[in-house]
Amino acid sequence: MLEKKKYIIVAGLAMTFDRQPFVPMPQLLAMADKVNKLNAICSLCGKEAVYHKKINKESFQVSALKPDRRFVARLDASIFQARCRN
């Protein structure tokens, strides 16, 4: 594509809230000539956030970090917050 002066820009999360690869990002990152990785700001302490937590809208309880491939179907019942490593 570069030979044809065509550029492809992709934006997305690298991993899910349960710290699993967010498909197809690993494959896209592997094919990229250049990657600019940006981070959010932690909603608790203000440091650089590399993770995000899933929180139930009604109870405001943080979900456990366990694999859950069906979480996309329940996004309407959740909110997500950027979080640092701490």
PyRosetta script that sets phi, psi and omega in degrees:
from pyrosetta import init, pose_from_sequence

init()
pose = pose_from_sequence("MLEKKKYIIVAGLAMTFDRQPFVPMPQLLAMADKVNKLNAICSLCGKEAVYHKKINKESFQVSALKPDRRFVARLDASIFQARCRN")
pose.set_psi(1, -33.9)
pose.set_omega(1, -179.6)
pose.set_phi(2, -63.8)
pose.set_psi(2, -35.2)
pose.set_omega(2, 179.0)
pose.set_phi(3, -62.0)
pose.set_psi(3, -29.9)
pose.set_omega(3, -179.9)
pose.set_phi(4, -92.3)
pose.set_psi(4, 10.7)
pose.set_omega(4, -179.2)
pose.set_phi(5, 59.8)
pose.set_psi(5, 36.2)
pose.set_omega(5, 177.5)
pose.set_phi(6, -110.8)
pose.set_psi(6, 130.7)
pose.set_omega(6, -179.9)
pose.set_phi(7, -116.8)
pose.set_psi(7, 140.4)
pose.set_omega(7, 178.6)
pose.set_phi(8, -116.7)
pose.set_psi(8, 125.0)
pose.set_omega(8, 179.0)
pose.set_phi(9, -113.5)
pose.set_psi(9, 128.1)
pose.set_omega(9, -178.7)
pose.set_phi(10, -124.0)
pose.set_psi(10, 137.9)
pose.set_omega(10, 175.3)
pose.set_phi(11, -130.4)
pose.set_psi(11, 141.6)
pose.set_omega(11, 178.6)
pose.set_phi(12, 172.4)
pose.set_psi(12, 174.4)
pose.set_omega(12, 178.2)
pose.set_phi(13, -82.8)
pose.set_psi(13, 141.4)
pose.set_omega(13, 179.5)
pose.set_phi(14, -80.2)
pose.set_psi(14, -28.0)
pose.set_omega(14, -179.9)
pose.set_phi(15, -144.4)
pose.set_psi(15, 159.9)
pose.set_omega(15, 179.1)
pose.set_phi(16, -79.1)
pose.set_psi(16, 173.8)
pose.set_omega(16, 179.4)
pose.set_phi(17, -62.5)
pose.set_psi(17, -22.9)
pose.set_omega(17, 178.7)
pose.set_phi(18, -95.6)
pose.set_psi(18, 20.9)
pose.set_omega(18, 173.3)
pose.set_phi(19, 62.2)
pose.set_psi(19, 35.5)
pose.set_omega(19, 174.9)
pose.set_phi(20, -105.2)
pose.set_psi(20, 150.5)
pose.set_omega(20, 178.2)
pose.set_phi(21, -56.5)
pose.set_psi(21, 134.0)
pose.set_omega(21, 179.8)
pose.set_phi(22, -91.5)
pose.set_psi(22, 96.4)
pose.set_omega(22, -177.3)
pose.set_phi(23, -63.0)
pose.set_psi(23, 134.7)
pose.set_omega(23, 11.4)
pose.set_phi(24, -102.5)
pose.set_psi(24, 22.0)
pose.set_omega(24, -174.9)
pose.set_phi(25, -56.3)
pose.set_psi(25, -43.5)
pose.set_omega(25, 179.5)
pose.set_phi(26, -57.8)
pose.set_psi(26, -40.8)
pose.set_omega(26, 179.4)
pose.set_phi(27, -67.9)
pose.set_psi(27, -41.0)
pose.set_omega(27, 179.5)
pose.set_phi(28, -66.3)
pose.set_psi(28, -42.3)
pose.set_omega(28, 178.6)
pose.set_phi(29, -63.2)
pose.set_psi(29, -36.6)
pose.set_omega(29, -179.9)
pose.set_phi(30, -66.7)
pose.set_psi(30, -29.6)
pose.set_omega(30, -178.6)
pose.set_phi(31, -89.9)
pose.set_psi(31, -12.1)
pose.set_omega(31, -173.3)
pose.set_phi(32, -73.5)
pose.set_psi(32, 141.9)
pose.set_omega(32, 173.1)
pose.set_phi(33, -78.3)
pose.set_psi(33, -31.2)
pose.set_omega(33, -177.7)
pose.set_phi(34, -142.8)
pose.set_psi(34, 136.3)
pose.set_omega(34, 179.1)
pose.set_phi(35, -128.8)
pose.set_psi(35, 126.9)
pose.set_omega(35, 172.7)
pose.set_phi(36, -111.4)
pose.set_psi(36, 103.8)
pose.set_omega(36, -178.0)
pose.set_phi(37, -93.5)
pose.set_psi(37, 123.8)
pose.set_omega(37, 179.5)
pose.set_phi(38, -110.0)
pose.set_psi(38, 154.2)
pose.set_omega(38, 178.1)
pose.set_phi(39, -125.4)
pose.set_psi(39, 157.1)
pose.set_omega(39, 177.0)
pose.set_phi(40, -88.8)
pose.set_psi(40, -174.0)
pose.set_omega(40, 176.4)
pose.set_phi(41, -109.5)
pose.set_psi(41, 132.3)
pose.set_omega(41, -178.9)
pose.set_phi(42, -58.9)
pose.set_psi(42, 130.6)
pose.set_omega(42, -178.2)
pose.set_phi(43, -74.1)
pose.set_psi(43, -9.4)
pose.set_omega(43, 178.8)
pose.set_phi(44, -100.5)
pose.set_psi(44, -46.2)
pose.set_omega(44, -172.5)
pose.set_phi(45, -118.7)
pose.set_psi(45, -11.8)
pose.set_omega(45, 179.1)
pose.set_phi(46, 87.2)
pose.set_psi(46, -0.3)
pose.set_omega(46, 177.1)
pose.set_phi(47, -76.8)
pose.set_psi(47, 173.4)
pose.set_omega(47, 177.2)
pose.set_phi(48, -63.7)
pose.set_psi(48, 129.7)
pose.set_omega(48, -177.4)
pose.set_phi(49, -105.0)
pose.set_psi(49, 126.6)
pose.set_omega(49, 177.2)
pose.set_phi(50, -109.9)
pose.set_psi(50, -7.3)
pose.set_omega(50, -179.5)
pose.set_phi(51, -123.5)
pose.set_psi(51, 171.5)
pose.set_omega(51, 170.1)
pose.set_phi(52, -140.6)
pose.set_psi(52, 148.2)
pose.set_omega(52, -178.7)
pose.set_phi(53, -111.4)
pose.set_psi(53, 141.7)
pose.set_omega(53, 175.8)
pose.set_phi(54, -92.2)
pose.set_psi(54, 127.8)
pose.set_omega(54, -177.5)
pose.set_phi(55, -125.6)
pose.set_psi(55, 134.2)
pose.set_omega(55, 178.4)
pose.set_phi(56, -69.5)
pose.set_psi(56, 129.1)
pose.set_omega(56, -177.8)
pose.set_phi(57, -60.9)
pose.set_psi(57, -37.6)
pose.set_omega(57, -174.7)
pose.set_phi(58, -80.1)
pose.set_psi(58, -44.4)
pose.set_omega(58, -175.6)
pose.set_phi(59, -98.9)
pose.set_psi(59, -14.2)
pose.set_omega(59, -175.7)
pose.set_phi(60, 56.6)
pose.set_psi(60, 30.1)
pose.set_omega(60, 176.6)
pose.set_phi(61, -90.9)
pose.set_psi(61, 136.7)
pose.set_omega(61, 177.8)
pose.set_phi(62, -75.3)
pose.set_psi(62, 132.0)
pose.set_omega(62, 178.7)
pose.set_phi(63, -72.2)
pose.set_psi(63, 147.1)
pose.set_omega(63, 176.4)
pose.set_phi(64, -65.1)
pose.set_psi(64, 148.9)
pose.set_omega(64, 178.0)
pose.set_phi(65, -84.3)
pose.set_psi(65, 83.5)
pose.set_omega(65, 177.9)
pose.set_phi(66, -133.1)
pose.set_psi(66, 147.3)
pose.set_omega(66, 179.8)
pose.set_phi(67, -58.2)
pose.set_psi(67, 132.2)
pose.set_omega(67, -179.8)
pose.set_phi(68, -151.8)
pose.set_psi(68, 92.7)
pose.set_omega(68, -176.1)
pose.set_phi(69, -72.2)
pose.set_psi(69, -9.3)
pose.set_omega(69, -178.6)
pose.set_phi(70, -96.6)
pose.set_psi(70, 7.6)
pose.set_omega(70, -173.1)
pose.set_phi(71, -63.8)
pose.set_psi(71, -26.3)
pose.set_omega(71, -178.8)
pose.set_phi(72, -60.2)
pose.set_psi(72, -35.7)
pose.set_omega(72, -179.9)
pose.set_phi(73, -68.5)
pose.set_psi(73, -17.1)
pose.set_omega(73, -177.8)
pose.set_phi(74, -111.3)
pose.set_psi(74, 18.0)
pose.set_omega(74, -178.0)
pose.set_phi(75, -60.5)
pose.set_psi(75, -31.3)
pose.set_omega(75, -177.9)
pose.set_phi(76, -66.2)
pose.set_psi(76, -19.3)
pose.set_omega(76, 179.6)
pose.set_phi(77, -96.3)
pose.set_psi(77, 6.8)
pose.set_omega(77, -174.6)
pose.set_phi(78, -132.1)
pose.set_psi(78, 157.9)
pose.set_omega(78, 168.9)
pose.set_phi(79, -125.4)
pose.set_psi(79, 160.1)
pose.set_omega(79, -178.1)
pose.set_phi(80, -124.0)
pose.set_psi(80, 139.6)
pose.set_omega(80, 177.8)
pose.set_phi(81, -123.0)
pose.set_psi(81, 140.2)
pose.set_omega(81, 175.4)
pose.set_phi(82, -72.4)
pose.set_psi(82, 139.0)
pose.set_omega(82, -178.7)
pose.set_phi(83, -139.1)
pose.set_psi(83, 146.9)
pose.set_omega(83, 175.5)
pose.set_phi(84, -83.8)
pose.set_psi(84, -174.5)
pose.set_omega(84, -178.8)
pose.set_phi(85, -70.6)
pose.set_psi(85, -19.2)
pose.set_omega(85, -176.5)
pose.set_phi(86, -83.9)
pose.dump_pdb("model.pdb")
